[in-house]
């Protein structure tokens, strides 16, 4: 998963002061890469509850398109001179479920094997060099979204006026 500094400097959106328009890659990428972005973006946004956010992720990642359900992240799309790439995370449980489910595409499987574990999650990177890779990733994103929907999100319960007790955590 670890990418070199040279890789990250090929990001086409580098100015931290200028937030790119969410649709900018459709105009800024070569036609084939723009078509993959369109496929990915539409596919991700069709997943129930998924939101898109363009975020500056620091000097290494620079600008990335983040897709998540609430505070749970599905992936980050990176726009490089070479095309569209994706970073995604998998928990140990999600990785185990993938291994028990239908076979996944070879490139996707390689990305997971080569991913770097940081605490409870594995960070994986995949070059989306063609439509097949983009569709394989979308299939994974849909499965991950289903798994996220199975786990209730934590939220804080409102405290009564004048209440002094500790906040309770409740699941939805």
C-alpha positions as CSV (number, residue, x, y, z in Angstrom):
1,X,0.0,0.0,0.0
2,X,2.8,2.4,0.7
3,X,3.3,4.7,-2.3
4,X,6.4,6.7,-3.0
5,X,6.6,10.5,-2.7
6,X,7.0,10.5,-6.5
7,X,3.7,8.8,-6.8
8,X,1.9,11.3,-4.6
9,X,3.4,14.3,-6.4
10,X,1.6,13.2,-9.5
11,X,-1.7,14.2,-8.0
12,X,-3.4,16.6,-10.3
13,X,-5.0,18.6,-7.5
14,X,-2.2,20.0,-5.3
15,X,-3.1,23.5,-4.2
16,X,-4.4,23.3,-0.6
17,X,-6.0,26.7,-1.0
18,X,-8.1,25.8,-4.1
19,X,-10.8,23.2,-3.4
20,X,-11.6,21.3,-6.7
21,X,-15.2,21.1,-7.9
22,X,-16.5,17.6,-7.2
23,X,-17.0,17.1,-11.0
24,X,-13.6,18.6,-12.0
25,X,-12.0,15.2,-12.9
26,X,-14.7,14.7,-15.6
27,X,-13.0,17.7,-17.4
28,X,-9.4,17.4,-16.2
29,X,-8.7,13.7,-16.9
30,X,-8.2,12.0,-20.2
31,X,-11.5,10.6,-21.6
32,X,-11.0,7.0,-20.6
33,X,-10.0,7.9,-17.0
34,X,-12.9,10.4,-16.8
35,X,-15.3,7.7,-17.9
36,X,-14.0,5.4,-15.1
37,X,-14.5,8.3,-12.6
38,X,-18.0,8.8,-13.8
39,X,-18.7,5.0,-13.4
40,X,-17.2,5.0,-9.9
41,X,-18.8,8.2,-8.7
42,X,-22.3,7.2,-10.0
43,X,-21.9,3.7,-8.6
44,X,-20.7,4.9,-5.2
45,X,-23.4,7.6,-4.9
46,X,-26.1,5.0,-5.8
47,X,-25.3,3.1,-2.6
48,X,-27.8,4.0,0.0
49,X,-26.5,6.6,2.4
50,X,-23.2,7.3,0.7
51,X,-22.0,10.9,0.5
52,X,-19.2,12.4,-1.4
53,X,-16.8,15.0,0.1
54,X,-13.8,16.6,-1.6
55,X,-11.2,16.9,1.2
56,X,-7.6,18.1,1.5
57,X,-5.9,15.2,3.2
58,X,-2.5,16.8,3.9
59,X,0.7,17.2,2.0
60,X,1.0,13.6,1.0
61,X,-2.5,12.7,-0.3
62,X,-3.4,16.3,-1.1
63,X,-7.0,16.5,-2.5
64,X,-9.0,13.3,-2.5
65,X,-12.6,12.4,-3.1
66,X,-13.9,10.7,0.1
67,X,-17.0,8.5,0.1
68,X,-18.6,7.4,3.3
69,X,-21.8,6.5,5.1
70,X,-22.0,8.9,8.0
71,X,-18.6,8.8,9.7
72,X,-17.7,5.4,8.2
73,X,-15.5,5.6,5.2
74,X,-15.8,3.4,2.1
75,X,-12.9,4.8,0.1
76,X,-10.9,7.7,-1.2
77,X,-10.4,8.4,-4.9
78,X,-7.1,9.9,-6.0
79,X,-6.6,11.7,-9.3
80,X,-3.1,11.2,-10.6
81,X,-1.6,12.1,-13.9
82,X,-1.8,8.3,-14.7
83,X,-5.5,8.1,-14.0
84,X,-7.8,7.2,-11.1
85,X,-6.7,5.2,-8.0
86,X,-8.5,4.2,-4.9
87,X,-7.5,3.7,-1.2
88,X,-9.9,1.7,0.9
89,X,-9.8,0.1,4.4
90,X,-10.9,-3.2,5.6
91,X,-11.3,-4.3,9.2
92,X,-10.2,-7.9,10.2
93,X,-13.8,-8.9,10.2
94,X,-14.5,-7.5,6.7
95,X,-11.4,-9.2,5.4
96,X,-12.5,-12.5,6.9
97,X,-15.9,-12.1,5.3
98,X,-14.4,-11.4,1.9
99,X,-12.3,-14.6,2.2
100,X,-15.5,-16.6,2.9
101,X,-17.5,-15.0,0.2
102,X,-17.5,-15.2,-3.6
103,X,-14.1,-14.9,-5.3
104,X,-12.9,-11.4,-5.9
105,X,-10.9,-10.1,-8.9
106,X,-7.2,-10.8,-8.9
107,X,-6.1,-7.2,-8.8
108,X,-8.4,-6.5,-5.9
109,X,-7.2,-9.6,-4.0
110,X,-3.6,-8.5,-4.6
111,X,-4.3,-5.0,-3.2
112,X,-5.7,-6.5,-0.1
113,X,-2.8,-8.9,0.4
114,X,-0.4,-6.0,-0.1
115,X,-2.3,-3.7,2.2
116,X,-0.7,-2.3,5.3
117,X,-2.4,-3.0,8.7
118,X,-2.5,0.0,11.0
119,X,-4.3,-1.0,14.2
120,X,-7.6,-2.6,13.5
121,X,-7.7,-1.8,9.8
122,X,-5.8,-2.7,6.7
123,X,-5.2,0.2,4.2
124,X,-5.3,-1.0,0.6
125,X,-4.5,0.8,-2.6
126,X,-5.7,-0.1,-6.1
127,X,-4.9,1.4,-9.5
128,X,-8.2,1.6,-11.4
129,X,-6.5,1.3,-14.8
130,X,-9.6,-0.1,-16.7
131,X,-13.3,-0.5,-16.4
132,X,-13.0,-4.0,-15.1
133,X,-10.9,-2.9,-12.1
134,X,-13.4,-0.1,-11.4
135,X,-16.4,-2.5,-11.6
136,X,-14.5,-5.0,-9.3
137,X,-13.9,-2.2,-6.8
138,X,-17.6,-1.1,-6.9
139,X,-18.6,-4.6,-6.1
140,X,-16.4,-4.6,-3.0
141,X,-17.7,-1.1,-2.0
142,X,-21.3,-2.4,-2.2
143,X,-20.5,-5.4,0.0
144,X,-18.7,-3.2,2.5
145,X,-21.6,-0.8,2.6
146,X,-23.9,-3.7,3.4
147,X,-21.6,-4.8,6.3
148,X,-21.5,-1.2,7.6
149,X,-25.3,-1.1,7.6
150,X,-25.4,-4.3,9.8
151,X,-23.5,-2.5,12.6
152,X,-25.4,0.2,14.4
153,X,-23.7,3.6,14.5
154,X,-23.0,4.9,17.9
155,X,-24.7,8.2,18.9
156,X,-24.9,10.2,22.0
157,X,-28.3,10.5,23.7
158,X,-29.4,14.0,24.5
159,X,-29.0,15.1,28.1
160,X,-32.0,16.4,30.0
161,X,-31.9,20.1,31.0
162,X,-29.9,20.4,34.2
163,X,-28.9,16.8,34.1
164,X,-25.5,16.2,35.5
165,X,-24.9,12.5,34.9
166,X,-22.5,11.1,32.4
167,X,-23.5,10.9,28.8
168,X,-24.9,7.6,27.7
169,X,-24.0,6.0,24.4
170,X,-26.9,4.4,22.6
171,X,-27.0,2.5,19.3
172,X,-29.5,3.3,16.6
